[in-house]
């Protein structure tokens, strides 16, 4: 018995993979909404609070900081806690800003537990572009709800995250729960 002729899998046979196309992710990859300079005028975190809450995707406003939906979430309900003031480093916050950032992070976790019952959270901030900050010029604390089994092959293989709910729908639920 002879070996069959090799088959060019890319040209002749389907590869068996299903495709989840997420062209909206190209906006993030291409740098949309990222500041051109470190100036506050280019900063989406400085611009968001100047808009109505629904348009700016703001969930809750405090005195020194506010909570906003992440435009490019890791999971449904991914929030950012941002100071109104345009600062890029945690050490630049005043003691009042620092305290309110912590309180709003705690309140975000409580609201997310009511709205979507996550099993846990990732909390953190990337300080500087080299550390992974997409918008390094304006400090922001990530509040990422997590569920058992919510991580799969998509982020690793396809650099894609499937989200079951629109940002505005999640924002509305959180804003109503937060009070």
N, C-alpha and C positions, 0 to 999 in steps of 0.2 A: 504494500500500500504506500502510495506516495503522499507527501504533505501537500495540502491544497495551497494554491497560490495565495500569498498574503493579501489581505484586504485593507485598502486605505479607508480607515474608519471615518475620516473627516469628509471624504468625497463621496463615498458610496453607501454608507449605512448611518442611520441616526445614532447619536451617542447615548441615547437613553436618558438624558438629562432634561428636566423641565426648566424653563426659564422664568425667572421673576424679574421683569424689567423694572428698574427704578430710576428713570431718567431725571427725576427731581433731585437726586443725589448729585448730579453734575453741577448744580448751582453751588453746592458746598465745595466740591472738588475744584471747581474753577475760581472759587474765592468770592462768590457773591455775598454781599452783606458784610464782608470783612473790611475793616478800615484800610484805606490806602496809606494813611500816615498814622502816627500815634496821636494826632490831634483829636480833640473831643468832637469836632464838627464832622469827622468821618466815622464816628463810632456808633454802631447800632445800639449799644447799651446806653449811650447818652441820648439817642434819638427816641428809643421806645417810650420812655416816660413822658415825652412831649405829645404823644398821641393818645386818643381815647383808649381805654383798657382793652376793648375787643380788638381794635386795629393793631395795637402794640403787643397783643397777647399777654398783657400783664394780668396776673392772678390776684396779687395783693400788693398794696403800697404801704410802706412804713414811713417813718420820719426821715431816716437816713439811707435805707435800703428798700428794695422792692423785689418781688418774685415774678419771674417771667417764664413762659414756656420756651424750651429750647427749640429753635427752628429745625435742628438736625438731631432729633432725640435718639438716644441709645435704646430707650424703651418707652412705652406709653406713660405719660405723666412726668417725663424728665423735665425738671425745673432748674432754673438758674437763679441764685440769690445774688443781686448786684447792688453795690452802692450807687447812689445817684451821682456822687462825685467821681470824676474820671481819674482813677488811680490804678496802677498796674500791679502793685505789690501789697501783700497783706500787712507788711510793716508800716505802710503809709496810712492805714486806717486810724481814725481816732478811736479812743476807748468806747465812745458811744456807738460809732459805726460798727465796731467789732462786736459789741454786746448785742446790737440789734440784728446783725448778720446771723449770730448764733440763735437768737430767739426766733427769727423768721425761718431758719433752717428747721428748728424743732417744730414750729407750726406747720411747715410744709409737710413734714413727715406725718403729723397727725391728720392733716387733711387728706393726704394720699391714702392713708390707712382706711379712712371712712369711704372714700370714693372707689378705690380699686383693690383694697386688701392685699398689698404686697407682702411677701414672706420676709423681705429684708430690704436694705438700701445700700447703695454705694454713695458715699459723700466724699467730695474732694475738690481741689482746685489745682490747676497746672500753672505754675509761676514761671512765666517766660516762654517764648516760642520754642526754645530748645527742649523745654520740659513738656511740650505738647499743647500749649495754650493756643487755640485758634485765633483768639483775639487777646493778645498778650497785654495790650495797652490798658485794658479795663478789667480789673479783678472780677471774677464771678465764681461762686460756689455751686458745684453741681449737686443736685439731689436726684438720684436715679433710683426709682423703685425697681425691685427685683422679685421674681417669682421662681419657685423651684422648676427647673427645666426650661426656663425662658431663653437660655442661650443655646444656640444650635450651630450648624455648619455655616449658615449664611454670612455672619459677620467675618468668619475666618476665611472662608473660601471666596465668597463673592463681595466682601466688604459692603454688605447690604443688611438692613434690619427691616423685618416685616412688622408694621405697626397696625393694630386693628382698629384704631380710632383716629379721627381727624384732630389736629391740634386744637382748633376752636371748640370742639365738643368737649375735650378734656379740660380746657381752660374754663369753660362755662361750669362744668361740674365742680371743679376745685374752687372757683370763686364763690359759688353758691354755698358750698360746705364750709369754707373758711370764714365766711361771715363778714 
